[in-house]
Amino acid sequence: MDLSIANIIRGRRTIGSFRPEVPPVHEVENAIELARWAPNHKKTEPWRVYWVGPETARAVIELNSSIIAAKKGEGEAEAKRKSWSAVPGWLAVTCIRSEDQFRHEEDYAACCCFVQNLTLGLWSSGIGTKWSTGDVTRHEHFFELLGIAPNLERVVGLIWYGYPAVIPEQTRQPVESFLRRLK
């Protein structure tokens, strides 16, 4: 793999299917160390990371399945249960809440930069990710399962990681389609 930053950014993909082996702990820790260098207004470092173990992951999977069953039925819930159970590694990233709305938005943006750094750091080691922000991440029981105080932290997302079973192709629109040059 070409480890230039340009190739890492262009090559990173959202992974929907993982091989079963769990990546080494030190690779994930290295990516978390890189992620903390994300830009953040006033150096607040508002991110928090929860390394979700197998027992907690199973509880989150069951919570998500119950949410899906209520909305879409048991068949869809079972399909989600099966796909989520195949995810080898789980992290949850949160953002410390602020009473100041401007700081809250700045801190959330910093946490999104943190997640981007995390996914790029993992990708540079051959580890794929999927950043999930589904309904389960806003459910009160999710906060209980992870020991998060919802009045103090906002969930930025679940980050699933593992070695990709499939790396999807991807395209982007040309720069000219969104770049506006002003005088």
C-alpha positions as CSV (number, residue, x, y, z in Angstrom):
1,M,0.0,0.0,0.0
2,D,1.3,3.5,-0.9
3,L,1.4,5.3,2.4
4,S,1.4,8.8,1.1
5,I,-1.3,10.9,2.7
6,A,-2.9,11.6,-0.7
7,N,-3.2,7.9,-1.5
8,I,-4.5,7.1,2.0
9,I,-7.2,9.7,1.7
10,R,-8.1,8.7,-1.9
11,G,-8.0,5.0,-1.0
12,R,-10.0,4.9,2.2
13,R,-13.4,3.4,1.9
14,T,-16.4,2.7,4.1
15,I,-16.2,-1.0,4.7
16,G,-19.5,-3.0,4.9
17,S,-18.0,-6.5,5.2
18,F,-15.1,-7.5,7.4
19,R,-13.0,-10.6,7.7
20,P,-13.4,-12.2,11.1
21,E,-10.0,-11.6,12.6
22,V,-9.6,-8.8,15.1
23,P,-6.8,-6.4,14.3
24,P,-4.0,-6.1,16.9
25,V,-4.7,-3.7,19.8
26,H,-1.5,-1.8,19.1
27,E,-2.6,-0.9,15.6
28,V,-5.9,0.6,17.0
29,E,-4.1,2.4,19.8
30,N,-1.6,3.9,17.2
31,A,-4.6,5.2,15.2
32,I,-6.2,6.7,18.3
33,E,-2.9,8.4,19.1
34,L,-2.9,9.9,15.6
35,A,-6.5,10.9,15.8
36,R,-5.9,13.1,18.9
37,W,-3.9,15.5,16.7
38,A,-7.2,16.7,15.1
39,P,-7.6,20.5,15.0
40,N,-9.7,21.8,17.8
41,H,-10.7,25.3,18.7
42,K,-9.1,26.5,21.9
43,K,-7.4,23.1,22.3
44,T,-10.4,21.7,24.1
45,E,-9.7,18.1,23.0
46,P,-13.4,17.3,23.4
47,W,-13.3,13.7,22.1
48,R,-13.8,10.7,24.3
49,V,-13.3,7.1,23.0
50,Y,-15.0,4.0,24.4
51,W,-13.4,0.7,23.3
52,V,-16.5,-1.5,23.1
53,G,-15.8,-5.1,24.2
54,P,-17.7,-8.2,23.1
55,E,-20.2,-8.2,25.9
56,T,-21.2,-4.6,25.4
57,A,-21.2,-5.0,21.6
58,R,-23.7,-7.9,22.0
59,A,-25.9,-5.7,24.2
60,V,-25.8,-2.9,21.6
61,I,-26.6,-5.4,18.8
62,E,-29.7,-6.6,20.8
63,L,-30.8,-3.0,21.5
64,N,-30.4,-2.1,17.8
65,S,-32.3,-5.2,16.8
66,S,-35.2,-4.3,19.0
67,I,-35.3,-0.8,17.5
68,I,-35.2,-2.2,14.0
69,A,-37.9,-4.8,14.8
70,A,-40.2,-2.1,16.0
71,K,-39.7,0.0,12.9
72,K,-39.2,-2.6,10.1
73,G,-40.1,-6.0,11.5
74,E,-38.3,-9.1,12.7
75,G,-36.8,-10.1,9.3
76,E,-34.9,-6.8,9.0
77,A,-33.9,-6.9,12.7
78,E,-32.4,-10.4,12.2
79,A,-30.5,-9.3,9.1
80,K,-29.0,-6.4,11.1
81,R,-28.2,-8.6,14.0
82,K,-26.3,-11.0,11.7
83,S,-24.3,-8.2,10.0
84,W,-23.5,-6.3,13.2
85,S,-22.4,-9.6,14.9
86,A,-19.8,-10.0,12.2
87,V,-18.0,-6.8,13.0
88,P,-14.7,-7.6,14.6
89,G,-13.9,-4.3,16.4
90,W,-16.0,-1.5,17.9
91,L,-15.2,2.0,19.2
92,A,-17.7,4.7,20.2
93,V,-16.6,8.3,19.9
94,T,-18.3,11.0,21.9
95,C,-18.0,14.8,22.3
96,I,-18.0,16.6,25.5
97,R,-21.1,18.9,25.6
98,S,-20.7,22.6,26.1
99,E,-23.3,25.1,27.3
100,D,-22.0,27.6,24.8
101,Q,-23.6,26.8,21.4
102,F,-20.6,28.1,19.3
103,R,-18.1,26.0,21.3
104,H,-20.5,23.0,21.1
105,E,-20.5,23.2,17.3
106,E,-16.7,23.8,17.2
107,D,-16.1,20.9,19.5
108,Y,-18.4,18.6,17.5
109,A,-16.5,19.6,14.3
110,A,-13.2,18.8,16.1
111,C,-14.6,15.3,17.0
112,C,-15.5,14.7,13.4
113,C,-11.9,15.6,12.5
114,F,-10.8,13.2,15.2
115,V,-12.9,10.4,13.6
116,Q,-11.5,11.2,10.1
117,N,-7.9,11.0,11.5
118,L,-8.8,7.7,13.2
119,T,-10.2,6.2,10.0
120,L,-7.2,7.3,8.0
121,G,-4.8,6.0,10.6
122,L,-6.5,2.7,10.7
123,W,-6.6,2.6,6.8
124,S,-2.9,3.2,6.7
125,S,-2.5,-0.1,8.6
126,G,-4.8,-2.0,6.2
127,I,-7.8,-1.8,8.7
128,G,-11.1,-0.7,7.3
129,T,-13.9,1.2,9.1
130,K,-17.5,2.1,9.0
131,W,-18.7,5.2,10.9
132,S,-22.3,4.6,12.0
133,T,-24.7,7.2,13.4
134,G,-27.9,5.1,13.4
135,D,-30.8,5.5,15.8
136,V,-29.2,3.2,18.4
137,T,-26.5,5.8,19.0
138,R,-29.2,8.3,20.3
139,H,-31.1,5.8,22.3
140,E,-31.1,6.3,26.1
141,H,-30.2,2.6,26.7
142,F,-27.2,2.9,24.5
143,F,-25.8,5.6,26.8
144,E,-26.5,3.3,29.8
145,L,-24.7,0.4,28.1
146,L,-21.6,2.4,27.5
147,G,-21.7,4.3,30.8
148,I,-22.1,7.7,29.1
149,A,-23.9,10.6,30.7
150,P,-26.0,12.0,27.9
151,N,-26.2,15.4,29.5
152,L,-22.3,15.5,29.5
153,E,-21.5,13.8,26.1
154,R,-22.9,13.6,22.6
155,V,-22.3,10.5,20.6
156,V,-20.4,11.3,17.4
157,G,-20.7,7.7,16.2
158,L,-19.9,4.0,16.4
159,I,-16.7,3.2,14.5
160,W,-16.6,-0.4,13.4
161,Y,-13.2,-1.7,12.3
162,G,-11.5,-4.8,10.9
163,Y,-9.8,-6.1,7.9
164,P,-11.9,-5.6,4.8
165,A,-13.5,-8.6,3.2
166,V,-14.3,-6.4,0.2
167,I,-13.0,-2.9,-0.7
168,P,-15.7,-1.1,-2.7
169,E,-14.9,1.1,-5.7
170,Q,-15.7,4.8,-5.2
171,T,-15.9,7.9,-7.4
172,R,-16.2,11.6,-6.6
173,Q,-17.6,14.5,-8.6
174,P,-15.1,16.7,-10.3
175,V,-13.8,19.6,-8.3
176,E,-15.4,22.0,-10.7
177,S,-18.8,20.7,-9.7
178,F,-18.6,22.3,-6.2
179,L,-15.7,24.8,-6.3
180,R,-16.8,28.4,-6.5
181,R,-14.1,30.9,-7.3
182,L,-14.9,34.4,-6.0
183,K,-13.5,37.7,-7.0
